[in-house]
Structure formats: C-alpha cells, structure tokens
Amino acid sequence: MASRYDRRTTTFSPDGRLFQVEYAMEAIRNASACIGISYKDGILLVGEKNIKSKLWIPERSEKFAIIADHIVVSIAGITADANILVDDAQLNAARYEYKYQQAMPLEMCVHDTCNYTQYFTQFGGLRPFGVSMLWAGYNKKDGFQLFHSDPSGNYAEWQATAIGNNAKSAQSILKEDYKEDMSMDEAIDLCIKILTKTMDSPTLDAEQLELCTMKLEKDKPKYHQFDNKELAERIKKYQEAHKDEQAQD
C-alpha cells in the first residue's frame, strides 16, 4: 500500500499519511543523538559525533551551529540539509536585528524556519529536509528556551528532550530524572548517564561527543563549547562517582 502513495510529498495515502515526510523522520531516528536540557541558569546541548576517520580534521562543530549571539542549534540528520536551514535562520535573525535594532525572539526564528521547512512538503518536485534540530536561546522576556523542530514543519517547546538514535530511551530517562531546578553540573551528569545507557558504543569517550552551554554572563547570553579535555574530565568524574552502578549494569 505504501509504495503507491510514497512517490510524492503531495500525495496523501487513504489513511491520511504523507509517507515521504515519515521517511524523513525515520532518517532522523537513525542519525546520531542530540540531547537538550534547560537547567536552573541556562541551556545545555549534547551531540553524539560520527567519527569518520582518525585522519579527519574537523573544521567546525559537527553537531552545533550558531544562529545569532543568543541562539544556537543542535543538529540530527543530514548535515548538508541542516546547512541550508542554518543559513536561512541566520539570515532571518540578521534581517530582524537590522530592521528592529534588537535580537530576534527564539520562537519567531524557529517559526520562520519551520514555515520554510513545511514548504518543502507541500509542492511537487521537492523533498522534505532530512534533519531535525534542537534550538536553544534567550531573551529578557521569556528567559532561556528550548525548542525542537522536525521535517514536517512542526515545532514545540521543551524543558528537556532528545532526538536521533535511541531518542525514546533517552526521553524515558529524562522523564524520570529531570528536575527543573537542576544545576549545570547535574544536567551534564544526566546527559552522560543517558548517553552511557543509550549509545551503541560500550564505553563513553570524549572524542564521541560535543557539549555546549548557553548561560548569562553580565546579563548577556554566553555560548561555550567544551573541548575534549573538559569533556574527558567530566566523563571521568561521573564514572568514578557511579562506578558501583555501572558494575551492577
């Protein structure tokens, strides 16, 4: 049945499904994982890297992209598709700031990008973007916010969520262990716990991850990406504190 209705994004199946959009969502479920957590004083994003080769020289972050001084995104899916959406979001944010002389609200930026994404599900000859993103941002009115957008053009705000490979397992742990008033250290430990339990690799290594935070410094949002040394220290500290639990597992 599906093969008769999955040739175009513009064709609904008899039960009201757009299979091409669902296939794009499936591509994301097979992509490397991303986790977003809003903690007491900011937002934390973690991404699982695909290590292609020991000879590979990373020219830029594989999982994160800066949209504006107050907005950063984490990417799960086809990186080339994400680059198009990142460029569009950066342009929208820059135009807004130039026109109104103030930073673009995060939800407005997400909304505009999702409108662009939805356009590619509604017209023949186009295909959906095979990428989903976690958006972290700040403004004085709403504080820190975390949004998730997907290939259908839908978006939603979350306190904490996960996308990509083993996202359902990660979300189950978040439901049990997430607390609204958690500190940055507690949020990092929670991410390490989730990735330890959900990643296919038997051991967690700093080379496999990217981690960044956004928090206020002098009343302005400040983006910081952890380097491998910082990540390795965090992972080692967590493993030493929970070695008894890991031995039982």
C-alpha positions as CSV (number, residue, x, y, z in Angstrom):
1,M,0.0,0.0,0.0
2,A,2.7,2.5,1.0
3,S,4.6,2.2,-2.4
4,R,1.5,3.5,-4.2
5,Y,1.5,6.7,-2.2
6,D,5.1,7.4,-1.3
7,R,6.4,8.8,-4.6
8,R,5.4,12.4,-3.9
9,T,5.2,14.6,-0.8
10,T,1.9,16.0,-2.2
11,T,0.0,12.7,-2.2
12,F,-1.9,11.6,0.8
13,S,-2.4,7.9,1.4
14,P,-6.1,6.8,2.1
15,D,-5.4,6.8,5.8
16,G,-4.1,10.4,5.7
17,R,-0.4,9.9,5.8
18,L,2.4,11.6,3.9
19,F,5.0,8.8,3.6
20,Q,7.8,11.0,2.3
21,V,7.7,13.1,5.5
22,E,7.6,9.9,7.6
23,Y,10.6,8.6,5.8
24,A,12.5,11.8,6.6
25,M,11.5,11.4,10.2
26,E,12.9,7.8,10.1
27,A,16.2,9.1,8.7
28,I,16.5,11.3,11.8
29,R,15.7,8.4,14.1
30,N,18.8,6.6,12.6
31,A,21.0,9.7,13.0
32,S,23.4,10.4,15.8
33,A,21.7,11.5,19.0
34,C,21.2,15.0,20.4
35,I,20.0,15.9,23.9
36,G,18.8,19.3,25.2
37,I,18.2,20.2,28.8
38,S,17.2,23.5,30.4
39,Y,18.7,23.9,33.8
40,K,18.5,26.5,36.5
41,D,20.8,29.1,34.9
42,G,20.8,28.2,31.2
43,I,20.6,25.6,28.5
44,L,22.7,22.5,27.8
45,L,23.1,20.7,24.4
46,V,24.9,17.5,23.8
47,G,25.5,15.8,20.5
48,E,26.9,12.4,19.5
49,K,29.6,12.7,16.8
50,N,30.1,10.4,13.9
51,I,33.9,9.8,13.9
52,K,34.7,9.3,10.3
53,S,38.4,8.7,10.5
54,K,41.4,9.4,12.7
55,L,42.8,11.4,9.8
56,W,39.8,13.6,9.6
57,I,40.4,17.3,10.6
58,P,37.2,18.9,12.0
59,E,37.0,22.4,10.6
60,R,33.9,23.3,12.6
61,S,31.5,21.8,15.0
62,E,29.7,18.8,13.5
63,K,26.6,19.0,15.8
64,F,26.2,22.7,16.7
65,A,25.6,25.9,14.7
66,I,25.4,29.4,16.0
67,I,22.4,31.3,14.5
68,A,22.9,34.6,16.4
69,D,24.6,35.7,19.7
70,H,21.6,34.4,21.6
71,I,20.6,31.3,19.5
72,V,22.4,28.0,18.9
73,V,21.1,24.8,17.3
74,S,22.0,21.1,17.7
75,I,21.6,19.0,14.5
76,A,20.4,15.4,14.0
77,G,20.2,14.1,10.4
78,I,21.6,15.1,7.1
79,T,24.2,17.8,7.7
80,A,24.0,19.2,4.2
81,D,20.2,19.7,4.7
82,A,20.9,21.4,8.0
83,N,23.3,23.8,6.4
84,I,20.5,25.2,4.3
85,L,18.2,25.7,7.3
86,V,21.0,27.2,9.4
87,D,21.8,29.7,6.6
88,D,18.1,30.6,6.3
89,A,17.8,31.1,10.1
90,Q,21.0,33.2,10.3
91,L,19.7,35.4,7.5
92,N,16.3,35.8,9.2
93,A,17.9,36.7,12.6
94,A,20.3,39.2,11.0
95,R,17.5,40.9,9.0
96,Y,15.3,41.2,12.1
97,E,18.1,42.7,14.1
98,Y,19.0,45.2,11.3
99,K,15.3,46.2,10.9
100,Y,14.3,46.4,14.6
101,Q,17.6,47.0,16.3
102,Q,17.0,44.2,18.8
103,A,17.6,40.5,18.9
104,M,15.1,38.2,17.2
105,P,12.9,36.2,19.7
106,L,13.8,32.5,19.5
107,E,10.3,31.3,18.9
108,M,9.9,33.7,15.9
109,C,13.2,32.4,14.4
110,V,12.0,28.8,14.9
111,H,8.6,29.6,13.4
112,D,10.1,31.2,10.3
113,T,12.5,28.3,9.7
114,C,9.6,25.8,10.2
115,N,7.5,27.7,7.6
116,Y,10.3,27.3,5.1
117,T,10.7,23.5,6.1
118,Q,6.9,23.0,5.6
119,Y,7.0,24.5,2.1
120,F,9.1,21.5,1.0
121,T,6.4,19.1,2.0
122,Q,3.6,20.8,0.0
123,F,4.8,21.1,-3.5
124,G,5.8,18.6,-6.2
125,G,9.4,18.2,-7.2
126,L,10.7,18.9,-3.7
127,R,11.6,16.6,-0.9
128,P,11.5,17.2,2.9
129,F,14.6,18.2,4.7
130,G,16.1,15.2,6.4
131,V,17.1,17.0,9.6
132,S,15.7,17.8,13.0
133,M,17.1,20.5,15.3
134,L,17.1,21.5,18.9
135,W,17.1,25.2,19.3
136,A,18.5,26.9,22.5
137,G,18.1,30.6,23.0
138,Y,17.5,33.5,25.4
139,N,15.6,36.8,25.6
140,K,14.8,39.0,28.6
141,K,11.0,38.4,28.4
142,D,11.0,34.6,28.2
143,G,14.4,33.7,29.6
144,F,16.1,30.6,28.3
145,Q,14.0,28.4,25.9
146,L,14.5,25.1,24.2
147,F,12.6,24.1,21.0
148,H,12.5,21.1,18.8
149,S,11.7,21.3,15.1
150,D,11.2,18.4,12.6
151,P,10.9,17.9,8.8
152,S,7.1,18.3,8.8
153,G,7.5,21.9,9.9
154,N,6.2,21.3,13.4
155,Y,7.9,22.7,16.4
156,A,7.4,22.6,20.2
157,E,9.0,24.0,23.3
158,W,10.5,21.6,25.9
159,Q,12.2,21.6,29.2
160,A,14.3,18.7,28.1
161,T,14.2,16.3,25.1
162,A,16.2,14.1,22.9
163,I,16.3,13.4,19.1
164,G,18.1,11.0,16.9
165,N,19.2,7.4,17.6
166,N,17.6,5.8,20.7
167,A,15.6,9.0,21.4
168,K,12.8,7.1,23.1
169,S,15.1,5.5,25.6
170,A,16.7,8.9,26.3
171,Q,13.4,10.6,26.8
172,S,12.3,7.9,29.2
173,I,15.4,8.6,31.4
174,L,14.7,12.3,31.1
175,K,11.1,11.9,32.3
176,E,12.4,10.0,35.4
177,D,15.4,12.1,36.3
178,Y,14.9,15.6,35.1
179,K,14.3,18.4,37.7
180,E,13.5,22.0,36.9
181,D,16.0,23.5,39.4
182,M,19.0,21.3,38.5
183,S,22.4,22.9,38.3
184,M,24.7,22.8,35.2
185,D,26.8,20.0,36.8
186,E,23.7,17.9,37.4
187,A,22.5,18.5,33.8
188,I,25.9,17.4,32.5
189,D,25.8,14.3,34.7
190,L,22.3,13.4,33.4
191,C,23.4,13.7,29.8
192,I,26.4,11.5,30.5
193,K,24.1,9.0,32.2
194,I,21.7,8.9,29.2
195,L,24.5,8.5,26.6
196,T,26.2,5.8,28.7
197,K,22.9,3.8,28.7
198,T,21.7,4.5,25.2
199,M,24.8,4.8,22.9
200,D,25.8,1.7,20.9
201,S,29.4,2.1,22.0
202,P,30.4,0.0,25.1
203,T,32.4,2.9,26.6
204,L,31.8,6.7,26.5
205,D,34.6,8.7,25.2
206,A,35.1,12.5,24.9
207,E,36.0,12.0,21.2
208,Q,32.5,10.8,20.6
209,L,30.7,13.8,22.0
210,E,30.2,17.6,21.6
211,L,28.7,19.5,24.5
212,C,27.9,23.2,24.8
213,T,26.1,25.5,27.2
214,M,24.4,28.9,27.0
215,K,24.2,30.9,30.2
216,L,24.1,34.5,31.3
217,E,27.3,36.5,31.8
218,K,26.9,40.2,32.7
219,D,23.2,39.9,31.7
220,K,24.1,38.6,28.2
221,P,23.8,35.1,26.9
222,K,27.2,33.4,26.5
223,Y,27.8,30.4,24.4
224,H,30.6,28.0,25.4
225,Q,31.6,24.7,23.8
226,F,33.5,22.2,25.9
227,D,36.8,21.0,24.5
228,N,37.9,17.3,24.6
229,K,39.9,17.9,27.8
230,E,36.9,19.4,29.7
231,L,34.6,16.6,28.4
232,A,37.1,13.9,29.4
233,E,37.3,15.3,32.9
234,R,33.5,15.4,33.2
235,I,33.1,11.8,32.0
236,K,35.9,10.5,34.3
237,K,34.4,12.3,37.3
238,Y,30.9,10.8,36.5
239,Q,32.3,7.3,36.0
240,E,34.2,7.4,39.3
241,A,31.1,8.7,41.2
242,H,28.9,5.9,39.7
243,K,31.3,3.0,39.2
244,D,29.2,0.8,41.6
245,E,26.1,1.4,39.5
246,Q,28.0,0.7,36.3
247,A,29.4,-2.6,37.7
248,Q,25.9,-3.7,38.5
249,D,24.7,-2.9,35.0
